[in-house]
Amino acid sequence: MPETFIGQLNERLTKKRDELKSSLHQGGERIDPQLRAAVLSHWHSPLPPGLNGNKRKAYAIDGSRRRANLSNGSTVFVAQALIMGEGVSEPITDIEILPGTVRPETMDRFADLMLRRLEINLASEYAATIPEGSILYLDGAIYGMLPQLYPLRGENIPEDRDYATMLLQDYRNLFALCESRNLALVAISKTNRQALFSRILQIHMNRHEIVEISDSALFDDLTERKIGYSTPLLLGRYSFEQGKSSVVIQDLGVEKEPAIISFYVRLDDMDDALRVDLPACCIGREERIGDIDWNIMEPESAKPIVQLLASDYGGLQVYNALLYVTDLEVRLSKDKMYNIYLPMVAEVLGEELRIDRSERRFVE
């Protein structure tokens, strides 16, 4: 029987080859010479020389989460975060249970915000105590998260579990500490599906028809996977002006927070491009989110951060030495979730927790 599936898949692959190749490259074939030239003019190679001398003290924060769907419709969430660095290794873990009446999209958002809040709360706590002038690495983008921090509301979600509002306050505290204590807050995203640089560049070119292509695809297809970094963007109101995100800037005062610098870097030939976000205050800029929509910065603005990242690069598998180690330590496996954490929860609650049938067959 497996051979039958393989044969059918090969047949479908052959028939749909051109269609699948087009989808794989996300519109790359539709990029005209003018846009191609514009993108390449904003890709800078080689990287600037690496840092010499004493390095600043560095710390990294990452997190991981798992969820277990129970047979009664409830869902158990476990999230854990970890900070590692010179003389520091501090874990934090939290758990929540939501009833099955919560809408799936609200449940997904709840899980994402719960984990991110754990990470940023930990970052904010240690930003007050680590040495001034230190580097604080985060996993994941900053600018993509901020517009999503409108209040978390939903049936059967308690008001004191509004992780969006709590997370926004943690970001505010963290930004303030970075500014007052000269900390470099550098967020690195390994994957990115946004079309942020792509759209802004085309708007800058006064294009009426925008080619929809993600930033990752743009830099992957057009730069021939060569080492380099993109011209940084200074981002303000741009992503806050539509739908629920407008609440974040109009009603919650985010316009007073530092504008965010964002760029892409490939630290070696054939490696994936990483997205890097940092508050503008971390390189001495004073612009706030409410001051601008977006600006294209001078390429030299990103050089100190690119040099920093290059000095902590460990090869194709180790995009950042400290974040890589932290990720390995904090990762929550399915085995640990189902065979250690869930039995602990069941014992403390004095309840039998049966996993939903659809998941049970992959665990037992």
C-alpha positions in Angstrom: 0.0 0.0 0.0 2.7 2.6 0.8 4.2 2.1 -2.7 0.8 3.0 -4.1 0.8 6.3 -2.3 4.4 7.0 -3.5 3.5 6.3 -7.0 0.4 8.6 -6.9 2.5 11.4 -5.3 5.1 11.1 -8.1 2.3 11.3 -10.7 0.8 14.4 -9.0 4.3 16.0 -8.7 5.0 15.6 -12.4 1.6 16.9 -13.4 1.7 20.0 -11.1 5.5 20.7 -11.4 5.3 24.2 -12.9 2.5 25.3 -10.6 4.4 24.1 -7.5 7.6 25.8 -8.6 5.8 29.0 -9.0 4.3 28.7 -5.5 7.7 27.8 -4.1 9.3 31.0 -5.3 6.3 33.2 -4.1 6.1 35.3 -7.2 9.8 35.6 -7.9 9.2 35.2 -11.6 7.0 38.4 -11.5 9.8 40.6 -10.2 10.7 43.0 -13.0 14.2 44.3 -13.7 13.5 47.7 -12.0 12.4 46.0 -8.7 15.3 43.6 -8.9 17.8 46.4 -9.3 16.3 48.3 -6.4 16.5 45.3 -4.1 20.1 44.6 -5.0 21.0 48.3 -4.4 19.8 47.8 -0.8 21.8 44.6 -0.2 25.3 45.4 1.1 28.2 43.0 0.8 30.6 42.1 2.2 29.9 42.5 5.9 31.9 45.2 7.8 35.0 44.0 9.6 34.4 42.2 12.9 34.7 43.7 16.4 38.1 43.8 18.1 38.9 44.2 21.7 36.7 43.6 24.7 33.2 42.5 24.0 30.1 43.7 25.9 28.5 41.3 28.3 25.7 39.4 26.6 22.6 37.6 27.6 19.9 35.7 25.7 16.3 34.9 26.3 14.2 32.3 24.5 11.1 30.3 25.3 9.1 27.3 24.3 5.5 26.1 24.7 3.3 23.1 24.3 -0.4 22.5 24.4 -2.4 19.3 25.2 -6.0 18.9 24.1 -8.0 16.9 26.6 -10.9 14.6 26.0 -13.4 16.9 27.8 -12.6 19.7 25.3 -10.2 21.7 27.6 -6.7 22.6 26.6 -3.6 22.7 28.9 -0.9 25.2 28.0 2.6 25.1 29.4 5.1 27.8 28.6 8.7 28.2 29.8 11.4 30.8 29.2 15.0 31.0 30.0 17.7 33.7 30.3 21.3 32.7 29.9 24.5 34.7 30.0 27.5 35.5 32.1 26.8 34.1 35.6 23.0 33.9 34.8 20.8 30.9 34.1 17.3 31.5 35.2 14.2 29.5 34.1 10.5 30.4 34.5 7.5 28.3 33.8 3.7 28.9 33.7 0.6 26.9 33.1 -3.0 27.7 32.0 -6.1 25.7 31.2 -8.8 27.0 28.9 -12.2 25.4 28.3 -13.2 24.1 24.9 -15.7 27.0 24.5 -12.9 29.4 23.6 -12.7 30.0 19.9 -9.7 28.4 18.2 -8.3 31.6 16.9 -8.5 33.2 20.3 -6.9 30.1 21.8 -4.0 30.3 19.4 -3.5 34.0 20.2 -3.7 33.3 23.9 -0.9 30.7 23.6 1.4 33.0 21.6 0.9 35.9 24.0 1.3 33.8 27.0 4.8 32.6 25.9 5.9 36.0 24.6 4.8 37.7 27.9 6.9 35.1 29.9 9.9 36.0 27.7 9.6 39.8 27.8 8.7 39.8 31.5 11.9 37.9 32.2 13.8 40.3 30.0 12.4 43.3 31.7 13.3 41.9 35.1 16.9 41.2 34.3 17.4 44.4 32.3 17.2 46.2 35.6 20.1 44.2 37.1 22.5 43.1 34.4 25.6 45.4 33.9 24.9 48.7 32.1 25.9 48.6 28.5 25.2 44.8 28.1 23.6 43.1 25.1 20.2 41.4 25.5 19.3 39.0 22.7 15.7 38.1 22.1 14.3 35.4 19.8 11.6 36.7 17.4 10.8 40.1 15.9 9.7 43.2 17.9 7.9 45.3 15.4 5.7 42.5 14.1 4.4 41.9 17.7 3.7 45.4 18.8 0.7 46.1 16.5 -0.9 42.8 17.8 -1.1 43.9 21.4 -4.7 45.1 21.4 -6.5 43.7 24.5 -7.1 40.0 24.6 -10.8 39.5 25.0 -12.8 36.3 24.6 -15.5 34.1 26.2 -14.1 32.2 29.2 -10.8 34.1 29.2 -10.5 35.8 32.6 -9.8 39.5 32.6 -6.6 39.0 34.6 -5.3 36.8 31.8 -5.2 39.7 29.3 -1.6 38.8 28.2 -1.6 41.4 25.5 -2.0 44.3 27.9 0.5 42.7 30.3 3.0 42.1 27.5 2.7 45.7 26.2 3.5 47.0 29.7 6.5 44.7 29.9 7.7 46.0 26.5 7.4 49.6 27.8 9.4 48.7 30.9 12.0 47.0 28.8 12.4 49.8 26.3 12.8 52.3 29.2 15.4 50.3 30.9 17.4 49.8 27.7 17.3 53.6 27.1 18.3 54.5 30.7 21.0 51.8 31.1 22.4 51.8 27.6 21.4 48.2 26.9 21.4 46.9 23.3 18.2 45.0 22.8 18.7 42.9 19.7 15.8 40.6 18.5 16.6 38.0 15.9 13.9 36.2 13.9 15.0 33.0 12.2 11.8 32.8 10.0 9.7 35.6 8.6 6.7 35.6 6.3 6.0 39.3 6.4 6.2 41.5 3.3 7.5 44.6 5.2 10.7 45.6 3.4 9.2 44.4 0.1 6.1 46.7 0.3 7.9 49.7 1.7 10.6 49.5 -1.0 7.9 49.5 -3.7 6.0 52.4 -2.1 9.3 54.3 -2.0 9.6 53.6 -5.8 6.1 55.1 -6.2 4.7 51.9 -7.6 0.9 51.8 -8.1 0.8 48.0 -8.2 2.6 46.2 -5.4 4.1 42.8 -6.1 3.2 40.5 -3.2 6.3 38.8 -2.1 7.6 38.1 1.4 10.9 39.7 2.6 12.4 36.2 3.1 11.6 35.2 -0.5 12.8 38.6 -1.8 16.3 38.3 -0.3 16.5 34.6 -0.9 15.7 34.8 -4.6 17.5 37.9 -5.6 20.7 38.0 -3.6 21.9 34.6 -4.8 22.2 33.7 -1.1 25.3 35.8 -0.8 26.6 37.2 2.5 25.5 40.7 3.3 22.8 42.9 5.0 19.9 45.0 3.9 19.5 48.8 4.2 17.8 49.3 7.6 14.3 50.6 8.0 13.2 53.0 10.7 9.6 51.9 11.5 6.9 53.9 13.2 3.1 54.1 12.6 3.2 52.1 9.3 1.9 48.8 10.7 -0.5 50.3 13.3 -2.9 52.1 11.1 -5.3 49.4 10.2 -8.0 47.4 12.0 -7.5 46.4 15.6 -3.8 47.6 15.5 -5.0 51.2 15.4 -6.2 50.7 19.0 -2.7 50.0 20.1 -1.3 53.4 18.9 -4.4 55.6 19.3 -5.7 54.4 22.7 -2.7 52.7 24.4 0.0 55.3 23.9 2.4 53.2 21.9 3.3 56.3 19.8 5.6 57.4 22.7 7.7 54.3 22.5 11.0 54.2 20.5 10.7 53.7 16.8 12.0 50.2 15.7 15.0 49.6 13.4 14.6 46.5 11.2 16.9 44.9 8.7 18.0 41.5 7.3 21.5 40.0 7.5 23.0 36.8 6.0 26.1 36.1 8.0 27.7 33.6 5.5 27.1 32.6 1.9 24.2 30.1 1.5 22.9 30.7 5.0 19.3 31.9 5.7 18.8 35.6 6.1 17.9 36.6 9.6 15.6 39.5 10.5 16.9 41.8 13.1 14.8 44.3 15.1 16.0 46.8 17.8 14.7 49.9 19.4 16.1 53.0 17.8 17.4 54.3 21.1 19.8 51.4 21.2 22.0 53.1 18.6 21.4 56.6 19.9 18.3 57.6 17.8 15.5 59.6 19.4 12.6 59.0 17.0 9.4 57.6 18.5 6.8 55.4 16.8 4.4 58.3 16.6 6.9 60.6 14.9 7.1 58.7 11.5 5.4 56.2 9.3 8.7 54.7 8.0 12.1 55.9 6.8 14.9 54.2 4.8 18.1 54.7 6.8 21.7 55.0 5.8 23.3 51.5 5.5 26.0 52.5 8.0 23.4 52.8 10.7 23.2 49.0 10.9 27.0 48.4 10.9 27.6 48.2 14.7 24.8 45.6 15.1 26.0 43.6 12.1 29.5 43.6 13.5 28.1 42.4 16.8 26.1 39.6 15.2 29.1 38.5 13.0 31.3 38.2 16.1 28.7 35.8 17.7 28.1 33.7 14.6 28.9 30.0 14.8 28.2 28.7 11.4 25.2 27.5 9.4 23.7 25.7 12.4 24.6 28.2 15.0 23.2 31.6 13.9 24.0 33.1 17.3 26.0 31.2 19.8 24.2 32.4 22.9 20.7 32.2 21.5 21.4 28.8 20.1 22.5 27.3 23.5 19.5 29.0 25.2 17.1 27.5 22.6 18.5 24.0 23.2 18.1 24.3 27.0 14.6 25.8 27.0 13.0 23.6 24.2 9.9 21.8 25.6 9.6 18.3 24.0 6.4 16.5 23.4 7.7 13.6 25.6 8.3 16.0 28.5 4.9 17.6 28.1 2.9 14.4 28.0 4.9 12.1 30.2 6.2 14.5 32.9 4.2 17.8 33.0 0.7 16.4 32.4 1.0 13.7 35.1 2.2 16.5 37.5 -0.8 18.6 36.7 -3.2 15.6 37.2 -1.6 14.8 40.6 -1.8 18.3 41.9 -5.4 18.8 40.7 -6.5 15.4 41.8 -8.0 14.8 38.4 -7.7 12.3 35.6 -6.5 14.2 32.5 -7.2 12.1 29.4 -5.6 13.4 26.2 -8.0 13.8 23.2 -8.2 10.7 21.0 -6.7 12.5 18.0 -3.5 13.1 20.0 -3.5 10.0 22.2 -2.6 7.7 19.3 0.7 9.6 18.8 1.6 9.4 22.5 0.6 6.1 23.9 
